[in-house]
């Protein structure tokens, strides 16, 4: 029997959607207000979902306290109150869209989650805009 457990978290971060190999007109056309050269911010809401078998001794799929601490260390401490374009190495050459942020979060957490367990990231950029990533290439 496989069960999915979920842990919610949040972080605040600024970013600018911009591709340096495009001219200003094309960046503005594609990214609109998100291309503000002075950046803009979001209050990101995150759900980390782990799917796996229930351990017969503990009754857990994963210890939620351990998962909470992992998310704090690998995601919140890393991204919270940061300018993603300027301060986060992954975004030196990667446009910090919600899609790419979700993939970066997944990659930061995956090495610490049991390989037999599934991992899904759900990232809300706004209450109405969100993305999900489960590791499929």
VOBA-990349 format. One record per residue (C-alpha): x, y, z. Coordinates in Angstrom, 1 decimal. Example, Ala and Ser with C-alpha at 12.3 -4.5 7.8 and 13.67 -1.06 7.14 Angstrom:
> c1 / c2 / c3
> 12.3 / -4.5 / 7.8;
> 13.7 / -1.1 / 7.1;
//
This chain:
> c1 / c2 / c3
> 0.0 / 0.0 / 0.0;
> 1.4 / 3.4 / -1.1;
> 0.4 / 6.6 / 0.7;
> 1.2 / 10.2 / -0.1;
> 2.1 / 12.6 / 2.7;
> 2.3 / 16.4 / 2.1;
> 4.2 / 19.1 / 3.9;
> 3.4 / 22.8 / 3.2;
> 6.0 / 25.6 / 3.3;
> 6.4 / 29.1 / 2.0;
> 9.1 / 31.6 / 1.0;
> 9.2 / 35.1 / -0.4;
> 11.5 / 35.9 / -3.3;
> 12.0 / 38.4 / -6.1;
> 12.8 / 37.7 / -9.7;
> 12.8 / 39.0 / -13.2;
> 11.8 / 36.9 / -16.2;
> 14.3 / 37.9 / -18.9;
> 16.4 / 36.2 / -21.5;
> 19.6 / 38.1 / -22.3;
> 19.8 / 36.8 / -25.9;
> 16.4 / 38.5 / -26.6;
> 16.0 / 42.2 / -27.2;
> 14.0 / 44.3 / -24.8;
> 11.0 / 44.4 / -27.1;
> 10.7 / 40.6 / -27.3;
> 11.3 / 40.2 / -23.5;
> 8.5 / 42.7 / -22.8;
> 6.2 / 41.0 / -25.3;
> 6.7 / 37.6 / -23.8;
> 7.1 / 38.3 / -20.1;
> 5.2 / 41.6 / -19.7;
> 5.2 / 43.0 / -16.2;
> 7.4 / 40.1 / -15.0;
> 10.2 / 41.6 / -17.1;
> 10.5 / 44.6 / -14.8;
> 14.2 / 45.5 / -14.7;
> 13.8 / 46.4 / -11.0;
> 12.4 / 42.9 / -10.3;
> 9.2 / 41.9 / -8.6;
> 8.3 / 39.5 / -5.8;
> 6.0 / 36.7 / -4.9;
> 4.9 / 35.0 / -1.7;
> 5.4 / 31.4 / -2.9;
> 3.4 / 28.6 / -1.3;
> 5.0 / 25.2 / -1.6;
> 3.7 / 21.7 / -1.1;
> 6.2 / 18.8 / -1.0;
> 4.5 / 15.4 / -1.5;
> 6.2 / 12.1 / -0.7;
> 4.6 / 8.8 / -1.8;
> 5.7 / 5.5 / -0.5;
> 5.0 / 2.4 / 1.5;
> 4.0 / 2.8 / 5.2;
> 6.8 / 1.6 / 7.4;
> 5.2 / -1.2 / 9.5;
> 7.2 / -0.2 / 12.7;
> 6.7 / 3.6 / 12.7;
> 3.5 / 3.8 / 10.7;
> 5.1 / 6.6 / 8.6;
> 5.9 / 7.0 / 5.0;
> 8.4 / 9.6 / 6.1;
> 8.9 / 11.3 / 9.4;
> 7.2 / 14.7 / 9.0;
> 9.5 / 16.5 / 11.4;
> 12.5 / 15.3 / 9.4;
> 10.7 / 16.4 / 6.2;
> 9.9 / 19.8 / 7.6;
> 13.5 / 20.3 / 8.7;
> 14.8 / 19.2 / 5.3;
> 12.5 / 21.7 / 3.5;
> 13.6 / 24.5 / 5.9;
> 17.3 / 23.8 / 5.2;
> 17.2 / 23.0 / 1.5;
> 14.5 / 25.3 / 0.3;
> 13.3 / 28.0 / 2.7;
> 16.8 / 29.0 / 4.0;
> 18.1 / 28.9 / 0.5;
> 15.4 / 30.9 / -1.4;
> 13.6 / 33.0 / 1.2;
> 14.0 / 36.7 / 0.9;
> 16.4 / 36.3 / -2.0;
> 16.6 / 37.9 / -5.5;
> 16.6 / 34.6 / -7.4;
> 18.3 / 36.1 / -10.5;
> 21.2 / 37.7 / -8.5;
> 21.6 / 35.4 / -5.5;
> 20.8 / 31.8 / -6.5;
> 23.4 / 30.0 / -8.6;
> 20.9 / 27.8 / -10.5;
> 19.4 / 31.0 / -12.0;
> 22.6 / 32.5 / -13.3;
> 21.7 / 30.9 / -16.6;
> 18.2 / 29.7 / -16.0;
> 15.1 / 31.9 / -16.3;
> 13.5 / 31.8 / -12.8;
> 10.0 / 30.9 / -13.9;
> 7.7 / 29.0 / -11.5;
> 8.3 / 25.9 / -13.6;
> 12.1 / 26.2 / -13.3;
> 11.9 / 27.1 / -9.6;
> 9.8 / 23.9 / -9.0;
> 12.5 / 21.8 / -10.8;
> 15.3 / 23.4 / -8.8;
> 13.4 / 22.6 / -5.5;
> 12.8 / 19.0 / -6.6;
> 16.5 / 18.6 / -7.5;
> 17.6 / 20.0 / -4.1;
> 15.3 / 17.6 / -2.2;
> 15.5 / 14.4 / -4.3;
> 18.9 / 13.2 / -3.0;
> 17.5 / 13.1 / 0.5;
> 14.3 / 11.2 / -0.2;
> 14.3 / 7.4 / -0.3;
> 14.8 / 6.4 / -3.9;
> 11.8 / 4.0 / -3.6;
> 9.5 / 7.0 / -2.7;
> 8.0 / 9.4 / -5.2;
> 8.5 / 13.1 / -4.8;
> 6.2 / 15.8 / -6.2;
> 6.7 / 19.6 / -5.9;
> 3.6 / 21.9 / -6.1;
> 4.6 / 25.5 / -6.2;
> 2.1 / 28.3 / -6.1;
> 3.4 / 31.6 / -7.5;
> 0.0 / 33.2 / -6.9;
> -3.2 / 31.7 / -5.4;
> -4.3 / 31.1 / -9.0;
> -1.1 / 30.2 / -10.7;
> 0.8 / 27.0 / -9.7;
> 3.0 / 24.3 / -11.2;
> 3.7 / 20.7 / -10.3;
> 6.9 / 18.7 / -11.0;
> 7.4 / 15.0 / -10.2;
> 10.8 / 14.4 / -11.8;
> 9.8 / 13.4 / -15.3;
> 12.1 / 14.7 / -18.0;
//
